[in-house]
Amino acid sequence: MSKLLLFIGENEQFDKDTVVQQIRKIVGVRNDKEGNFIGSVFEAEYAVNNESYIVRLSDDLETITVDGIDDNSLDFVLQLKTLLMIPLQVVDMDYSFHLELANVNSLVQLKEEIRKGV
């Protein structure tokens, strides 16, 4: 399964408490837990439209991963971008695109930017 990687910039860290707090605000987030997991300090499930996605904050606090690249996971990214109110970038695991999300405000727009590629 493909994943989306969200980050601020090279070697820039998220504030763990802020990220966790904002992810928990998103409707559909459940089974969230903090701890020292393999490669992450926070994990949650995002369930919407009979689909389920795992969201993780990396243990170095530099990336947030979201399972899948479909409308639901992309919508999660947009919701989180709005809640965090910081400049975010997103890439997929294959690096077929790398986008700055500052001026992306809709699912249609995000999908169009992804279609264009890097």
N, C-alpha and C positions, 0 to 999 in steps of 0.2 A: 504494500500500500504506500502511496506517495504521501509526503508530508509537506506542510508549509513551515518555514522557519521565519520567525519574526525577530528582528533585532533593531537596536538603536543605531549603532555604528560600530566600527571595529574596536574591540577591547572596551566597549562601553557596557556598563552593567545596569540592569533594571533594579529598581528598589523593590525588594522582595515583598515587603508588607503592602505596598501600594498595588503591585501586580496581583497578589493573592486577593486582596480586598475587592479590586475591580472585577476580576474573573468571577468571583462569587456573586456579583450583582447581575450577571448575565442569566436571563431566563433559560432554563434547560441545563444549567450546570448542577451536577450532583456528585456524590461520592468523592468529594474533594478531601485531600489529606496533605498535610505537611510532614516532612521527615527527611531522612537521608536515604533516598532511594538510589538505585544504580543510575547515575547520570542526572538526577533531578532532585530538587528540594520541595517541589509541589507537583501534585498530579490531580487531575479532575476529569470527570466524564461530562461531555456536552451531548445531551440527547435532544434531538429535534426531528420532527417528521419521520418517526419510526427508524431513525438512524442514530448511531452513537459514535462519538469521536473522543479520543484521549488528548488532553491538553497537558503539557508539562512545562515547567520552568526549570531550565538547566541548573546544575549545581554550581556553575561558575556565574550564574545570573546574567549571562550574555544573550541567551536565546529562549524564546518561547516556541514550542513546537505544537502543531495542530495536525492530527491525523487527517488525511484525505485532502483532495482538491476538487471539491464540488460546491454547489451553491451554499450548502449549509456551513461548510468549513470556512468558505470565503465570507459569508455573512458574519460568522463569529469574529473573524479578523477585523472586519469593519466596526463591529460593536466594540471590540476591545480598543481599537484605535481611538474611537470617540471617547471612551471612558478614561483612557490613560492620558490623553491630551499631550502626548509627546511625539516628536517625529519618529515614525517607524518605517522600517524597510522590510520587505518580504521577498523570499526566494523559495523555490521548490527544491526538493532533494536532488533533482537532476540539473539544477541551475539553468533551466530553460528560460527562466525570466528572473529579473531582479528589479523590483519596483520600490520607489519611494512613495509612501502612502499619503503624504501631506495634502496632495490635491485630488485624491481619490475619495469620492463621497457617496458612491452608489455601487451596488452589485453589478449593474450593467457596465459601468465605467471600469470597475476592477477587472471584469472578465475581458473587456476590450483591450485593456493594457496588457493582460496576460497573453492574449491572442497575438499581440504584436511581438512578444518575446522580449529579449534582453534589450 
